[in-house]
Amino acid sequence: MSASTILVVEDDNIVRMLILDVLEELEYSVLEAADGEQALKFLEDNDQTIDLLMTDLGLPDISGKELAAKARNLRPTLPVLFASGYSEDIDVPTGMHSIGKPFSIDQLRDKVKSILEQA
């Protein structure tokens, strides 16, 4: 079985690098985008496999929720994981998940694994 591919959308370069490092260490294949526009280019490419969209809620161009909605229009079954410093306050759309920042490596690993197992 090939590694699952996760699209990570995070405008903070340091946070994005940390997430990428963790996911790559866990042997996931990772695509990165600094904003919604970059993320949509990956999502619109039908040849690009994406098993999970992990997005920050506060992006510079469109919100994480808007991105998730667009992603679901393009890929109706795509699991979505929102990362937010305000996770307890966020209203996550049905069938989507959230993780609060800061999260530990173990929390991220367990969350991603459980989402991909459900998918």
C-alpha positions, 0 to 999 in steps of 0.5 A: 500500500502506498503512503497516503497523500496529505495536502497541508495548507498553512500560511505560517511557514514555520508551523507548515514546516513542522507539520510537514516534518512530522507527517513525512517522518510518519511516512506520509506523502505531503503536498504543501500550500501557503494559501487557499489559492495554491491549495486549489491548484492541487485540488483541481488537478485530477491526476493528483492523489489527495487522501486528506486536506489539513488546513489552517482556519485562518488563511490570508486569502480565503478561510479554511472553511471556504477552502474546505467547501471548495475542496468538497465540491471538487472531491466530495469524499475528501476528509478535511482536518482543520487546525486552529488555535481556537479549536474549541470554538470552531464549528466544524462542518459535518464529516470534517475534523479539527485539531487544536494548536498547538498540538503534539506530534502524537496528537497529530499522528493519532488524529491523521491516522484515525481520519485516514482509517475512517476514509 
